[in-house]
Amino acid sequence: MKSHKSIASVPSWVLESVAQRKQGNLFRQTMVMESGQAPIAKVGDKQYLMFCGNDYLGLANHPKLLKGLKQSAAEYGVGSGASHLVNGHNRLHQSLEEELAQWLGYERVMLFSTGYMANLGVISALTDKNDLIVQDKLNHASLLDGAKLSGAKLKRYLHKDSEAANRILQQNQAQHKMLATDGVFSMDGDIAPLDVLSSIANEHDALFMVDDAHGLGCFGENGVGSIGTYHLTQAQVPLLMGTFGKAFGTSGAFVATSNDMADFLTQFARPYIYTTAMSPAIAGATKASLSLIRGSEGEDLRAKLDSNIATFRTGAKQLGLTLTNSRTAIQPILVGESHKAIQFSEALKKQGVWCTAIRPPTVANGRARLRVTLSAQHTHQQIDVLLQALSIAIA
Ligand SMILES: Cc1ncc(COP(=O)(O)O)c(C=O)c1O
């Protein structure tokens, strides 16, 4: 009888890597939410007060978005059926792009399926091995991965050290140069000095790119985010990336830029070209979200979010907690070592408050934290419950 080769088992190095993660308190796993995004959500059979999502305006379950989604799905279907450049780009995608461009004051907007793909797409299309990319040390993984994918020389400067960015651009010769930064830093919640960085990029003839995943919708006039804070326009920030998975309450992303640059990206940004266009239902829900964000309801939600941020910061400071210099919805509490962050998170969980511990490699060694995030939907009373739970957890 012919002997069958046994099915290959998982290589030992794979198992060892996982074991190492577990040993270092760095093992990650998903948890299953039994309800939608909301300040109070169900995990297992228990209700928790949630302070870790990115649904900053509480739009993920908003009736206007649900209506937009249902109507769009009824008219255009659930799936787009093809990539943007074949026949997947429909009237909803087009009008969402045009409305975003008008809102932000840019010539063109291109939709991407995720923010991760938008960052990979822009950076890898615009740079190659003869080029230099300069990035903040705390930039999001997708900006760093875009640089890796492009093969360009990547140099990182200390967090928000614009002088260092300037020096690097001055001292390094390259065919093309690019400077890229988060607008709001995803793990620290502070805002990049975009005005200074934009001037530096301009001085060195470098392309300037801003990822405002956590700023858009949350602050600035009409909710335009970080560019609004500094009154910057397309001329100063020629490449602006934004996501829909956070304040917009849906999913997907976009890049706002000039007509000429959009033409270029349409030819060369592979994560734009070789993937299915966003679901029309999501495009419709995102249009509803944009109209809400731009209007008076958006203003009211931003005011509520601001008030929640102030309430939390005042209370956390009274407890002697170490916060970052953030005035955004991201309010991390720095605890240092990973095991401490886990203990802290578990102590909160026992009191019915959910806030995930963030550990290396997402943040640097010794900088583990509880990434507290606030939403306009939280009440002051819920924030008081969080503060009370924190005071017990640190005791
Ligand atoms: C700063 C930043 N950029 C990009 C992304 C990726 O966006 P998306 O979730 O749409 O892939 C995220 C988070 O997810 C982020 O925090």
The ligand as a Gaussian input file, in Angstrom:
#p B3LYP/6-31G(d) Opt

LIG

0 1
 C       -3.252000      56.912000      11.904000
 C       -3.916000      55.770000      11.182000
 N       -3.760000      55.677000       9.859000
 C       -4.331000      54.672000       9.166000
 C       -5.087000      53.709000       9.791000
 C       -5.673000      52.613000       8.980000
 O       -6.969000      52.904000       8.623000
 P       -8.017000      51.746000       8.289000
 O       -8.501000      51.218000       9.589000
 O       -9.061000      52.410000       7.483000
 O       -7.245000      50.721000       7.513000
 C       -5.281000      53.781000      11.186000
 C       -6.079000      52.833000      11.966000
 O       -6.693000      51.944000      11.694000
 C       -4.673000      54.833000      11.903000
 O       -4.803000      54.921000      13.227000

